[in-house]
């Protein structure tokens, strides 16, 4: 088997260029969905049957959290999400917790009621919302959206809540 060093110069040159550009493409794809992208047009169906659209969130700082009752990390971070919501809710901050399509609705309702979640809880029955937000597969995945509707930060896993609070504070102070 030939290594890159034993190949002729012109093939090595092409291989190096391919490696470079595949790295650039990989980095670009990794950053896709992070700061600067618009939040997708989505309709969230809340547990009470009401609907909230992405457009309705404009003018507010919003945290959109994709989670599942079967996700131990999601369940563990929920008290922090509640505390964050309670800290900033009077200043134009909203939280939407979007349960994944595979989560049984009765489990989601029971969880939200037993934990007295104070923010909007949606069920993504068809998986359409998860697809619109970048084909979310891993939970928890959380997006922080500014007042203009731009995604400022994407977290996969539990956020560093101290840093999250600083960022929310900064976004709430922006006009």
Secondary structure, 3 states (H helix, E strand, C coil): CCCHHHCCHHHHHHHHHHHHHHHHHHHHHHHCCCCCCECCCCEEEECCCCEEEHHHHCCCEEEEEEECCCCHHHHHHHHHHHHHHHHHHHHCEEEEEEECCCCCHHHHHHHHHHCCCCCEEEECCCCHHHHHCCCCCCCCEEEEECCCCEEEEEEECCCCHHHHHHHHHHHHHCC
